[in-house]
Amino acid sequence: MGLVGTLAMAAPPARPLEGAEFQRFEFTRVEMAFPVRIVLYCKNEETATTAARAAFDRFRELNGILSDYDPESELSRLSRTAGTGACVPVSDDLWRVLARARQISEASDGAFDVTVGPLSRLWRRARRRRRIPSMEHIKEALQRVDYRLMELHPDRQCVTLKKEGMRLDLGGIGKGYAIDQAMRVLRERGIDRALIDAAGDVGVEAAPPGLPGWRIAVAPLDPAAPPETFLWLTHQTIAHSGDAWQYVEIDGTRYSHIVDPKTGIGLTGRSSVTVVGADAMTADALASAACVLGPEPGLALIERVPGVAGRIVQAGENGRLTRYETSAWKNLPFAPDPGKPPR
């Protein structure tokens, strides 16, 4: 269910630290249909394995709640009530995600919209068949896409989908929430030095022993190119949005898997958005929204959110790259490139 980013981490050596209290452990598992990597430091293997297993299990639990691919997920069951007038009680997890999604939708004037499901289905089919959806089908789907048609009732923690045929898609926010929740599981088990990499979106806690932070490589626009920027991050998250991996090229035009909720068309401009913030759910949603908005309005949206920094890289028709950065981006702790000798 989420888009696949291309962020990477330059990890410390995969071995116990001599003379140190902590050892490094790394675990990888596929959850939510994408690879999830957990790196943590603790005193013994049993503690590490138990904590990592609990974090992976939380990802799996959330997939059963937030997935729009699973017909029996809580989200899919909610979508099937669209147009019935029912106010459907939802779990705490689904409520938190939908409530935050609504806030980002309002802040972005609908550039981020979890009711985009009918359009997502059309474009998934288009990528499989390598054929653009007809304008007739796009217009029909657009009639069922509008975040204002999703009514949230805080007093009863229930949701009403007002129009028949609505379908929710949490691909632009669910992965971030899962990272936050899995990291919470690690903290509850006493792990305070950890990294979770979920298909390129990353959350980190306290720094590895002897380092100023976790060295995170910022994804370049071209996934085949080496990263140019590295950050030292602690107690933060970094999310990426773009079309590096999920797109289809039809009749010479490249269409992203990210669909503009207002036009119904997959994005055709090449851009990459990176957002750093305190929680992955917000960073994930802001990166998705900024991708749809474009560089200047996207940057303005990120600027309005306290404690968040962002960078947008856009490719012009001639292939020349233009970089846009929020005022907070330059204040991030930049790290040296591990592949280059120090000056």
Stockholm file with secondary structure:
# STOCKHOLM 1.0

chainA/1-343         MGLVGTLAMAAPPARPLEGAEFQRFEFTRVEMAFPVRIVLYCKNEETATTAARAAFDRFRELNGILSDYDPESELSRLSRTAGTGACVPVSDDLWRVLARARQISEASDGAFDVTVGPLSRLWRRARRRRRIPSMEHIKEALQRVDYRLMELHPDRQCVTLKKEGMRLDLGGIGKGYAIDQAMRVLRERGIDRALIDAAGDVGVEAAPPGLPGWRIAVAPLDPAAPPETFLWLTHQTIAHSGDAWQYVEIDGTRYSHIVDPKTGIGLTGRSSVTVVGADAMTADALASAACVLGPEPGLALIERVPGVAGRIVQAGENGRLTRYETSAWKNLPFAPDPGKPPR
#=GR chainA/1-343 SS CCCCCCCEECCCCSSCCTTCSCEEEEEEEEETTEEEEEEEEESCHHHHHHHHHHHHHHHHHHHHHHCSSSTTSHHHHHHTTTTSCCCEECCHHHHHHHHHHHHHHHHTTTSSCTTCHHHHHHHHHHHHHTCCCCHHHHHHHHTTCCGGGEEEETTTTEEEECSTTCCCCCTTTHHHHHHHHHHHHHHHTTCCSEEEEETTEEEECSCCTTSSSEEEEECCSSTTSCCCEEEEESSEEEEEEESSSSEEEETTEEEESCBCTTTCCBCCSCEEEEEEESCHHHHHHHHHHHHHHCHHHHHHHHHTSTTCEEEEEEECTTSCEEEEECTTGGGSCEECCTTSCCC
#=GC SS_cons         CCCCCCCEECCCCSSCCTTCSCEEEEEEEEETTEEEEEEEEESCHHHHHHHHHHHHHHHHHHHHHHCSSSTTSHHHHHHTTTTSCCCEECCHHHHHHHHHHHHHHHHTTTSSCTTCHHHHHHHHHHHHHTCCCCHHHHHHHHTTCCGGGEEEETTTTEEEECSTTCCCCCTTTHHHHHHHHHHHHHHHTTCCSEEEEETTEEEECSCCTTSSSEEEEECCSSTTSCCCEEEEESSEEEEEEESSSSEEEETTEEEESCBCTTTCCBCCSCEEEEEEESCHHHHHHHHHHHHHHCHHHHHHHHHTSTTCEEEEEEECTTSCEEEEECTTGGGSCEECCTTSCCC
//
